[in-house]
């Protein structure tokens, strides 16, 4: 028994995976760069000074900023930590005892080989240096270093792209910087997902003027604020979000809040750590919601990782509750002008005479003495947009909140996170809708001491009754339907207009088209196509079945067995006429049909076929004289048939079309 097979058989996660009827997608895997390799790559890419910038950014990140004496937390005495209030940063954050895992997180080939042990079909990778360039202040160096690192990761993991995809780091100091990095990562490098920081730290102008950062660098942390891109931002980030939608990539973030108020212990890492991803990412997500980003860009999809899903459900509930109290209608209860002054004075005079003896109950005096100075008629009150915190989000109903919170955000839940159950508490969640919890194991960090245990830990929540089997399937990647289409799901089937059965005739010839989008191809297969053309003496059939490994096969089927010899001769004659164009294509009688054997060299894959179609289209676009005479009437006929068929289908009850294609 080889080592790889024995490891897979010993893996508890592999054992769980064998029982599942759906793929497992792990959205949060942390891998480590082999330092000499990435530094050599960066040096060749942009010079030795970029390597120095990379190293310094890593050192600054560990130091976490703030006032200091040039020593790390471990180099300082307890008295120095108190004096400088040096925050206790993460320590021993990587797996070390499991030597096989240490090697796995550094070696792409080994990591790829161990996907079966991990129990994953597809994994999203976060290399440890992917956002290191954010610590570089010079914009030219930051841009060059980010491109170099993204390029390194794209090259390093490209040969394993069928199961592993690294994220691209995107700096967002300005929208334009983000757009340029995004286009390079997606269009040039072919990366499929992006990783951003949840905010950019910017100096508070009034304090930066008083304490210039070039003179007071230690104050950088203390005279800055967090710009979350969506609310109160210095820049308009809509062009960046528009580009993300155009390129069709998900936005992922691990955004923490260690060092924020309440998370600044100088002695206890766990005090600073517990809940910090949820707190930081909540601030980021709420800024996008209240700033109207998810309203303006409903197709944006954000993966908010490591914070769990319970906070996403909690905020969803509170958004609805607060909107009911603080929306336009609810605010009418708190308008200072709504208080009946005369009634209030009467009640105080009747029930509080002793209390108000010698006090004025006239005009605004009683309002000032009860509600306060801000509620008197002469006080400056909020006007226009100042009155409505939900205005930019465009909230007019609970359904609006659902569509702009639930539909846009996906909440990463680690393997052993029992609070994931809150995501599926349909009795509590408004409209009975669960929030989108996704499986993000955090493999590679201290949360997962053994790569082979993560999926098994996640499935244990089902065995313990914390979540249902169906909810586990939804978390790990088996959920077929996003929240936005759930209203059209009946008994587990999506009612969708693209499933079409159309029958029509062309010059007396009957034609039936049956399009059914409900088939998940097995590994190695693609979309299935079945066509049959019936004639007086035979039918010509193209089909893809399990028996033929879902490869398209061409057959001629005689209507009468007695016609078979003549038909075979006709097929041979036709193949001979094709000559050298399709050399090697043969035909033989097999099981009552004439099977046309097509060599592998003539078989074009799904993507390659689309490339051929695109080339033809572009050639027609460049020179319309090349367009075949039959193309225009055929295209018009196709669109007439499909659009008219869809229009007619809306005039009758929906029914499931019978399946014609053989299995």
Secondary structure, 3 states (H helix, E strand, C coil): CCHHHHHHHHCHHHHHHHCCCCCCEEEEEEECCCHHHHHHHHHHHHCHHHHHHHHHHHHHHHHCCCCCCCCCCCCCCHHHHHHHCCCCCCCCCCCCCCHHHHHHCCCHHHHHHCHHHHCCCEEEEEECCCCHHHHCCCHHHHHHHHHHHHHHHHHHHHHHCCCEEECEECCCCCHHHHHHHHHHHHHHCCCCEEECCCCEEEECHHHHHHCCCCCCHHHCCCCEEEECCCCCCCCCCHHHHHHHHHHCCEEEECCCCCCCCCCCCCCCHHHHHCCHHHHHHHHHHHHHHHCCHHHHCCCCCEEECCCCCHHHHHHHHHHHHHHHHHCCCHHHHCCHHHCCHHHHHHHHHHHCCCCCCCCCCCCCHHHHHHCCHHHCCCCCCCCHHHHCCCCCCCCCCHHHHHHHHHCCEEEEECCCCHHHHHHHCCCCCHHHCCCEEEECCCECCCCCCCHHHHHHHHHHHHHCCCCCHHHHHHHHCCCCCCHHHHHHEECCEECCCCCEEEEEEECCEEEEEEECCCCCCCCCCCCCCCEEEECCCEEEEEECCHHHCCCCEEEEEECCHHHHHHHHHHHHHHHHHHHHHHCCCEEEEECCEEEEECCHHHCCCHHHHHHHHHHHHHHHHHCHHHCCHHHHHHHHHHHHHHHHHHHHHCCCCCCCCCCCCCC
